[in-house]
Structures are given as structure tokens and as C-alpha cells.
Amino acid sequence: MDQRTTGENYANPKTCFFHVLFKAAALAFYILSALFVNSFVIVFVITVLLAALDFWVVKNVSGRILVGLRWWNEINEQGESVWKFECLDQESLARMNKKDSWLFWWTLYLAAVAWIFLGIFSLLRFQADYLLVIGVCLTLSIANIVGFTKCRKDAKKQIQAFASQTIATHVTSTIQSAFSVV
């Protein structure tokens, strides 16, 4: 009988834990604060702080370790916003743990969906002030979704370009060697 724990299925269980921790903490605190906290300022500060910690962990740690992607945004000399992307090489990306990747992408999207539902719930309860908290948290979640989605698309383009270049180089060298024999 297999005695493995579920944590052993993940290549990076600590990173997975912290990837989920701050998302869950921000959502849990926001939801439970209605029961225990009467101050909007405290709810705002703590929830946004937890969401900011989640943003930083996802952007700078778990994205790099769990899916091999990293993104950032710079302002160039013309004052334009420029997205920058980094990804592991094709061989390293192929070795990434599927469960780690699955956890990364699903929790990234599910957290945003949860914030949207909480926003709708706040609208229905006529709590417009709490929409500010949700708006900040949703913005941070969506920023990571957009950044990593663009990064993944850029990585796929780089892999396709590398594969095309490799094939073209191989075909060219084969043709050259065929004509040099004749």
C-alpha cells in the first residue's frame, strides 16, 4: 500500500503552501472580519496588506519556482510602459512539476473569482465602502493574472521561435552536406 502523503506529490510543497497561504489569509480575514471587527480601517489595512504580500510572493517567488516564469513592468525613456518577461529554458520548463503548475494557475484564477463574488455580495448588501477593499485586492490579483498570462504566451513564442530556428538550421546543414558530397 502506498504510504505517501499528498505533500510529496508536489515538487515544492513549501512554495505551494505560501502561494496559497496569503490568498487564503486575505480572503478569510475579509470574510471573517464581518464577525469580529467593527472598524473598516482595520479591515482595509489588514486585508490589503495580506493581498499585497500575496502579490509579492506570487510575482517574485512562486511564479518563478512553480511555473518558471517571471514578469515585471518598466517605464522606458519615452515614458511608455514596457512589459518584460523571463522564462526558464525549454528543457527546464519541460521538467516543471505538473501539480505545482496546476496549483499555481488554478489558485491564481480562483482567488480573482472569489474577489469578484465578494464584490457582488458587497453590492447586494449596499456596502460600497468595502468595494474599495475588494477593488484593491482584485486589482492585485488581476495584475498577476495578466503578467503571468502574457509571460506564458511570450515563453511559448520563444519556444516556437527556438524550435523553428533549430529545424531551419538542421535542414540547412543537411542540404549543405548533401550538396557538398556531390
Disulfide bonds with the S-S distance in Angstrom:
none
